[in-house]
Amino acid sequence: MTEHATWDPTAYARFSAERSRPLADLVAQVRTDDPALVVDLGCGHGPATMMLAELWPKARIVGVDASEAMLEAARERDGHGRVEWVQSDLREWDPASLGQAPDVIVTSSTLQWVPGHLDLLDAWVTSLGDGGWLALQVPGNFDAPSHRLMRETAERHERAGELTAALDLPAVGEPATYLRYLARLGCEVDAWETTYLHVLDPAGEDENPVLSWVTATALRPVLDILTDPEERASFVTPYAEQLAEAYPRTPVGVLFPFRRVFAVARKAAPRGAA
Ligand SMILES: C[S@@+](CC[C@H](N)C(=O)[O-])C[C@H]1O[C@@H](n2cnc3c(N)ncnc32)[C@H](O)[C@@H]1O
């Protein structure tokens, strides 16, 4: 796997309504009205973090991400400097750097890129104030045609060794994985999964909207390696053809089922506390 995929905020923003829905569904289960400090780990180019700032207008909001390109786009979006944007790899990020215990930690569509992410949850839960919340969401679609066809195309490519290694992402858990893990850390946990049925490109302007979707996310590690136009085309052309077959256009647009896994954990308050 590459150390960090290169992120393109413009490409990622293309399906922003579909991409922000899981965060809304996730934080709907975080039942706190007035948190003092909210942290968004893997904040990306900012719209999700700005949504948190709108939801909790009085809270201090911190967004952490490894990608300078994403953070630059986030800072531009946040013209009034509402959010503190911090560049850090989540494997190195120290919650003590916040200077106070967070009330809510959110991480959405990010941990699938972070090797050993389960181990990080211990420190994050420990850092929470009593009764604090950790809310996470990861894609659970690695067996979907979009990803399976990508791996198969990589295996047939002349640079198969590098490509298959780059696509060897850390496994994400099932809802029960996160539920058990976070319960063992002393949290009350609500874990679930949802398969969204996204309707992509209803206007029929994009020949291959699923390719456009993955170009901004799962395909990044491949694009980082195949910088030569011919080499890139020898991957993208056959992959695009197979995607178009797997996700045909319907009268309403291209249907793109997308499974996601959610867990919301509440850290127990100490005995005797209200
Ligand atoms: C798919 S985007 C998600 C952005 C946002 N949370 C959302 O829901 O739209 C994934 C983000 O995770 C960041 N990321 C990936 N690996 C990371 C790591 N090890 N440390 C910090 N950020 C990381 C990427 O830079 C990218 O901005």
The ligand as a Tripos MOL2 file, in Angstrom:
@<TRIPOS>MOLECULE
LIG
   27    29     1     0     0
SMALL
NO_CHARGES

@<TRIPOS>ATOM
      1 C1        -12.6850    9.8870    1.6420 C.3       1 LIG1
      2 S1        -11.9950   11.2810    2.4410 S.3       1 LIG1
      3 C2        -13.2090   11.6090    3.6890 C.3       1 LIG1
      4 C3        -13.3570   13.0460    4.0080 C.3       1 LIG1
      5 C4        -14.5220   13.4110    4.9420 C.3       1 LIG1
      6 N1        -14.3940   12.7950    6.2520 N.3       1 LIG1
      7 C5        -15.8500   13.0410    4.3300 C.2       1 LIG1
      8 O1        -16.6070   12.2870    4.9570 O.co2     1 LIG1
      9 O2        -16.1470   13.5240    3.2310 O.co2     1 LIG1
     10 C6        -10.7050   10.5100    3.3490 C.3       1 LIG1
     11 C7         -9.7670   11.4920    4.0120 C.3       1 LIG1
     12 O3         -8.9240   10.7550    4.8890 O.3       1 LIG1
     13 C8         -7.6490   11.3490    4.8740 C.3       1 LIG1
     14 N2         -6.6760   10.3440    5.3560 N.ar      1 LIG1
     15 C9         -6.3920    9.1340    4.8110 C.ar      1 LIG1
     16 N3         -5.4530    8.5010    5.5440 N.ar      1 LIG1
     17 C10        -5.1610    9.3290    6.5810 C.ar      1 LIG1
     18 C11        -4.2810    9.2380    7.6840 C.ar      1 LIG1
     19 N4         -3.5080    8.1520    7.8850 N.pl3     1 LIG1
     20 N5         -4.2060   10.2780    8.5480 N.ar      1 LIG1
     21 C12        -4.9860   11.3880    8.3640 C.ar      1 LIG1
     22 N6         -5.8500   11.5210    7.3330 N.ar      1 LIG1
     23 C13        -5.9410   10.5090    6.4480 C.ar      1 LIG1
     24 C14        -7.4360   11.7310    3.4320 C.3       1 LIG1
     25 O4         -6.4400   12.7290    3.2970 O.3       1 LIG1
     26 C15        -8.8390   12.2100    3.0380 C.3       1 LIG1
     27 O5         -8.9870   13.5950    3.1900 O.3       1 LIG1
@<TRIPOS>BOND
     1     1     2 1
     2     2     3 1
     3     2    10 1
     4     3     4 1
     5     4     5 1
     6     5     6 1
     7     5     7 1
     8     7     8 2
     9     7     9 1
    10    10    11 1
    11    11    12 1
    12    11    26 1
    13    12    13 1
    14    13    14 1
    15    13    24 1
    16    14    15 ar
    17    14    23 ar
    18    15    16 ar
    19    16    17 ar
    20    17    18 ar
    21    17    23 ar
    22    18    19 1
    23    18    20 ar
    24    20    21 ar
    25    21    22 ar
    26    22    23 ar
    27    24    25 1
    28    24    26 1
    29    26    27 1
@<TRIPOS>SUBSTRUCTURE
     1 LIG1         1 GROUP 0 **** ****
